C-alpha cells in the first residue's frame, strides 16, 4: 500500500550528503525520509560500483541463489545473499525455499513449471511499501492502534519462462514502463459573465496535498487507465469479512476512517486487493461504495466480489493475505470515468482544482504497466503543484537477473548462469600492463584481476 506523507523531497541531482536537524524547528516527515533516501542511494551506488549490476560474494556465500533440480518436478534455490542493481536480496537458510514454495510467491500464485521444452530461470526484484495493514507488527499496542511509520521491503521472486534453446546471457523480464507524466497547475477558463471575477490561477484546493496517480489497467496511451488520490492512496482499511448478496458485497473492516474527512463514504471508488494479488502483479478489484455503517464498520459495494482472483473463504484467509480496501478520489462529477471508476490515460487530463496532467510514452507507443505511480505535492500558500516533466514512474521499478538455463523439461538439465567471477578486484591492470605479473601477486584464496574499460568485475582477465 502507501503511506501518509507531506511530500517526497529527495532529488539526486542536488548531491546532498546528509540532512542536519536544527534546534527549535518543526520536524517534517519529508526531512526524515530524505535522510534515509540519501543513505539508501549511497549504499546502492556503492554496491553497484563494487559488484556491478549483479553481485555475489565468493568468500561468504558463493552458491547464493544457485538453481538445482528437485523431484516433483521442482527447482531448488540455494540460500544466501546477492545484490541486484544495488539492492540486497537474501534467502535465509531456515526459509527452505524452492521454486514452488517462495517467501513472496504464494503457491496459488506461482505458475507451474513447463511440462516440456526449455526455459530460463531469473530473479525479479522490486521494492514494496509496507504499512501496518500488511504487517500488523508495526503497530504498538501502547498507542491504541495508531500507526506511526511504514517500511520499504525488498521483494524477490524466482521466475521461469519457457524459451526454446534456453541458454545463459539472454534478456529476461519485462521491458520498463514507457509511461511519462508532466504535471502543472493551470488557470481556469474565464467566466461568461464579465461582472464575475475569475478564480485565482494555479492550484485552487483548500488543503495541502500529496497527489498520487496510479495505473490500474496496462497498455499504451488510449488503452491504459488510471486512478488518483489526494492523500497518496493512504486511506486504507483491513478487511475482516466479505459477504456477497446478489449484486452487492459488504465488507467488514477495521475502521471506516480517521475522521469525517479521511474516511470511506458513499460515492467513493475503492480497490479491494490482498498480498496474493500484489505478488501476482494484479491491480485488484474496483468497486463503488453505496453504503456505510460506522457502528458495525461495514462498507457496502455496488458489485459482487471478487471479479478476479479469490480473496479466500474465511476470516483467517483474509487476515493471512492482508486483504484490504483502498480509497481513491476520482468521481464521475469531476472526471470522465468508466464503469469501474477508472480514467483513460490520454495526452491531457484535468483531475481537479486546476491540476493538469499530460501523459507521454517513451518510446512512443510503449505501454504503461500495472502499478506505475507518480506522486506530487500541491500547496495552498503558493497555488503551486510540484512540476514533473515527462517523469518516469516513481515505482514500481523491477530489476531482473538471469540465474540459470533449464533444458529438457520435465527432467531438466540446469546450467548455472550466475556470474562466477565476481570479485572485488585484487588488482586493476591497463591494456598495456603485464597481466602475468598481476596473476603472480594474487592471494591464494579469492581475488581477481580486472582490466580497465571492462563493464564490471564479472569479466575477469
Number of C-alpha atoms within 10 A of each C-alpha: 22 19 19 16 16 19 22 16 16 17 11 11 6 7 9 12 12 12 14 9 11 8 7 6 7 7 11 11 14 14 18 14 17 19 17 14 18 18 15 14 14 13 15 17 16 13 20 18 15 18 24 22 19 23 29 26 20 17 10 10 14 19 18 21 25 19 25 19 17 14 9 10 16 18 24 18 22 20 20 19 19 22 21 23 21 24 23 16 18 16 19 12 10 7 11 14 17 19 26 21 18 18 16 18 22 17 14 12 16 20 15 13 19 16 13 13 17 23 25 27 27 24 22 19 22 20 17 18 15 18 23 21 23 20 12 14 10 18 17 12 10 7 9 8 12 13 15 13 13 18 15 11 11 15 20 22 18 24 21 26 18 19 15 12 13 20 20 17 14 12 12 19 16 11 11 17 24 21 28 21 21 18 21 19 22 19 16 15 9 11 11 8 8 8 7 9 9 14 12 12 15 22 25 22 15 11 11 18 20 22 23 21 23 23 25 25 22 19 20 20 21 11 14 21 24 22 27 23 20 23 23 27 24 19 23 27 23 24 25 19 20 23 13 15 10 8 10 17 21 22 23 20 22 17 18 24 17 11 8 9 8 14 15 27 20 13 16 20 24 26 21 23 27 27 22 24 21 17 17 16 13 18 19 22 18 25 25 22 21 18 17 18 12 13 8 12 16 20 25 22 25 15 19 16 23 17 12 12 17 12 21 17 10 11 14 12 14 20 19 13 18 23 26 24 25 21 28 26 21 24 19 14 7 12 16 15 17 11 10 13 23 24 26 19 25 16 13 14 17 17 19 16 18 21 21 19 20 18 18 24 19 15 11 11 13 17 20 29 25 20 22 23 24 22 22 20 21 26 18 15 10 10 19 19 24 17 15 17 13 16 15 20 23 10 16 18 14 18 20 22 23 25 25 26 27 30 22 17 16 17 17 22 15 22 19 19 20 24 15 16 19 24 24 22 20 15 15 16 16 11 10 7 11 10 17 8 9 16 15 9 12 15 10 7 8 15 19 22 22 24 20 12 9 11 11 22 25 23 16 15 13
